[in-house]
Amino acid sequence: MRWVRVRAPEYNHGVPGALKNAVDVLGSEWVGKPIGFVGYGSAGGVRAVEQWRQIVGNLSMVDVRAQLEISLFTEFSEEGFTPNERRVEEITTLLGQVVEMGKKLA
Ligand SMILES: Cc1cc2nc3c(=O)[nH]c(=O)nc-3n(C[C@H](O)[C@H](O)[C@H](O)COP(=O)(O)O)c2cc1C
């Protein structure tokens, strides 16, 4: 299985225009693939992720339910990234759902 990891900030409560343009150009390569989202930001990136769910639907990508919502306020500091303990379980669930969805779609 080949994984594609895209790093996307949330800009003004939405997806960044440059990345949307890249997906518009390259997205046909991902038609029918599973996708999971890890958001981070002041509100866990949830607004941008919700918009991405709509966008990838048009590419016939299948988004999984699990999602990480990482807080810019409590999990990032000058020392770096200190994830909440529950992130381990969350990312395990998320990746598991992506793998299972990939098997169903294969
Ligand atoms: C113009 C602009 C608008 C932003 N708007 C939001 C926002 O609405 N919500 C949010 O959580 N972060 C917002 N951010 C923060 C970015 O999502 C991101 O966390 C920040 O640019 C640092 O990203 P990086 O450490 O990945 O480079 C904004 C940043 C910029 C430059």
PDBQT file of the ligand as one rigid body, heavy atoms in Angstrom, charges set to zero:
ROOT
HETATM    1  C1  LIG A 201      -3.569  33.828   6.803  1.00  0.00    +0.000 C 
HETATM    2  C2  LIG A 201      -3.639  32.772   7.865  1.00  0.00    +0.000 A 
HETATM    3  C3  LIG A 201      -4.876  32.376   8.351  1.00  0.00    +0.000 A 
HETATM    4  C4  LIG A 201      -4.977  31.389   9.329  1.00  0.00    +0.000 A 
HETATM    5  N1  LIG A 201      -6.212  31.007   9.764  1.00  0.00    +0.000 NA
HETATM    6  C5  LIG A 201      -6.308  30.001  10.665  1.00  0.00    +0.000 A 
HETATM    7  C6  LIG A 201      -7.602  29.558  11.069  1.00  0.00    +0.000 A 
HETATM    8  O1  LIG A 201      -8.639  30.035  10.644  1.00  0.00    +0.000 OA
HETATM    9  N2  LIG A 201      -7.659  28.553  11.977  1.00  0.00    +0.000 N 
HETATM   10  C7  LIG A 201      -6.516  27.931  12.484  1.00  0.00    +0.000 A 
HETATM   11  O2  LIG A 201      -6.635  27.020  13.293  1.00  0.00    +0.000 OA
HETATM   12  N3  LIG A 201      -5.272  28.340  12.102  1.00  0.00    +0.000 NA
HETATM   13  C8  LIG A 201      -5.165  29.358  11.218  1.00  0.00    +0.000 A 
HETATM   14  N4  LIG A 201      -3.910  29.770  10.795  1.00  0.00    +0.000 N 
HETATM   15  C9  LIG A 201      -2.736  29.031  11.300  1.00  0.00    +0.000 C 
HETATM   16  C10 LIG A 201      -2.294  27.990  10.275  1.00  0.00    +0.000 C 
HETATM   17  O3  LIG A 201      -3.290  26.996  10.066  1.00  0.00    +0.000 OA
HETATM   18  C11 LIG A 201      -1.017  27.279  10.745  1.00  0.00    +0.000 C 
HETATM   19  O4  LIG A 201      -1.256  26.647  11.950  1.00  0.00    +0.000 OA
HETATM   20  C12 LIG A 201       0.122  28.233  10.892  1.00  0.00    +0.000 C 
HETATM   21  O5  LIG A 201       0.263  28.941   9.681  1.00  0.00    +0.000 OA
HETATM   22  C13 LIG A 201       1.414  27.512  11.195  1.00  0.00    +0.000 C 
HETATM   23  O6  LIG A 201       1.548  26.459  10.282  1.00  0.00    +0.000 OA
HETATM   24  P1  LIG A 201       2.844  25.569  10.173  1.00  0.00    +0.000 P 
HETATM   25  O7  LIG A 201       3.461  25.473  11.535  1.00  0.00    +0.000 OA
HETATM   26  O8  LIG A 201       2.318  24.240   9.688  1.00  0.00    +0.000 OA
HETATM   27  O9  LIG A 201       3.725  26.211   9.171  1.00  0.00    +0.000 OA
HETATM   28  C14 LIG A 201      -3.804  30.772   9.848  1.00  0.00    +0.000 A 
HETATM   29  C15 LIG A 201      -2.546  31.166   9.350  1.00  0.00    +0.000 A 
HETATM   30  C16 LIG A 201      -2.470  32.156   8.388  1.00  0.00    +0.000 A 
HETATM   31  C17 LIG A 201      -1.093  32.539   7.871  1.00  0.00    +0.000 C 
ENDROOT
TORSDOF 0
